[in-house]
Amino acid sequence: MDDLAQIVAIYNSTIASRQVTADTEPVTVASRQAWFAAHQQADRPLWVVEQAGQIIAWLSFSSFYGRPAYHGTAEVSIYLATSARGQGLGRFLLQAAIAHSAGIGLHTLLGFIFGHNTPSIRLFETQGFKLWGHLPEVAELDGIARDLLILGLKIKP
C-alpha cells in the first residue's frame, strides 16, 4: 500500500493546476484501492518510476468503456511528481507504453487531455497520437468551461 500512497500523492499534486485531472479535491488512498487492484493485471498494468526509493512518476493502462469489444483499446495516463517534470520522463514512459502495447493485446491507445493542457497534448502528438475527438466545454473547473480532447494512436502489430 505504500506504493499506492505515493501514487495518490503524485496524482493529488496535479489537482491544483486544473490542467491534468477533472478531480477538484484531493482523493484518498482508500478511494483508489479498487483502481489500484484493477491495475495488477498483466493486460492493464500500472508502472512506477522510482528514484532514491521514492516513486516519482507513474503510468497506467485503463480499460476503455468496459465492454468486451473494446478490450484491445486502453486509455494511457501519465502522472509525474513536481520534481520529475520537464526532464523527458513523460516521453520515456509514453514511448515504453507504445512499445509494450501490442504485447498485451492492445491495438489502440487513447489519451484524454484537457484542451488547455498544451504540454500533454504536445507530448502525445510527438509520439504519433492524433486528435480523434473534441468534446467542447464538457468540464467546468473553477467556473471555467473546459474542452476535453481525445488523442488516439493505432498500434502496429
N, C-alpha and C positions, 0 to 999 in steps of 0.2 A: 503494500500500500504506500510505501514511501515514494515509489515512482509516481503513483497517481497524485500524491500531494504536490510533487514538483511539477507535474504536467498541468495540474489545475492552477498552480501559481503562475506559470507562464501564460496560460490562457487568460487568467484574470488580469494580468499585466497589460493586455491589449484592449481591454474594455474601454478605458478612459479615452483612448484615441478616437473612438467612434468610426474607425476605418476597417476593422477586421471582423468583428462579430456583431450579431444583432442582439446579443445579451447586453443589457444596460446596467446590470448589477452583478457583482461577483457571484460565481457559482461555488457550491461546496463540494468537497471530496465525496461526501455521501451521495450527492445528486448525480455524480459522474460514474458511480460504481458499475451500473449496468452497461453504460457506454464502454467503459474500460474492459469489462468482461467480454463484450461482443468483439473487441479487437484483439482477442487472444487466439483467433482462428488464423490459420495459415493463409487463407484467401482474403482476409480483411485485417492485415497486420497494423500494428502501431509501432513505429520505430522511434527510438530516442537517441539523441546525441549527448554524450557525457563529456565533461571537461572537469578535471580535478574532482571526480566523484559526484559532480552535480549535473543534472540534466539541464542543458542549455537550449535544446530545440527538440521538436517532435513533429512527426508526420503520421497521418492516419489515412487509411483507405476505408471509406464508408460505403455501405450498400446504397444504391440509388433506388428510391421509390419502393423498395421492399417487395417487389413482385418477381416471380421466377424468371420471366422473360428478360428482365434487366440484370440478371446475375453477372453478365460479362461487362457491366458498367459500374464504375465506382467513382465517388467523389474523393478527391485528394485534398487534404488540408494540411497546411504547414504553419507552425507557430514557433517563434523564436524569442528567447529571453532578450530583454533590452540590450544586454551586453554582447549578444551574438548577432545583432542586426547590422546589415551593411558590410558583411565580410564574405559574401558569396556562399554562405551555408544554405540559404534557401534554394539557390540554384543547384548546389550539390545534391540536396535532398530530392528536388524535383527530377533531376536527371536520373538519380538512382531509382525513383519510383517508376519512371517511364521504362527504364531498362528491366525492371522486375515484373512489370505488369503482365506481359504475355505468359510468363512462367506461373502465374497464379490464376490464369484463365480469364484475364481481362482483355477486352478488345477496344474499350473506350474509357478514357479518363475525363472527368469533369472538374472544373473549378467554379465555385460560386463566389463571386467577388463583388463587393460594392463598387459602383461606378466611379466613386471618388477616390478609390484606393489605387492610385496610379502606380506605386511601386510593385504591388502584387500583379496588377494587370501586365505591366512590362515584363515581370519575371516569367509569367506563364506564356506570354507571346514570344519571348526569346527562345522558348523551348518548343515552339511549334503550335501552341494552342491558338485556336481561332474563336472569334465571337460567334456563338451559336444561339444566344438568346439575350434579349434585353427586356427586363421587366421594369418599366418606369415607375418610380415613386412607390414601390411596394413596401418600403421600410420607412419608419419615422424615428429619427434619432434626435433627441433634444428639440423637438418641434420642427425639424428639417426633414422634408421628404427626400428619400434616397433611392437611387436605382440599384438594381441587382443585375449583374451580368453573369451569364453562363458561358464559360470558355470551355471548349472541348478539343480533344485530341484522339484520333483513331490510332490505335496501337498496331504496329506492323508485327505480324507473326514471326 
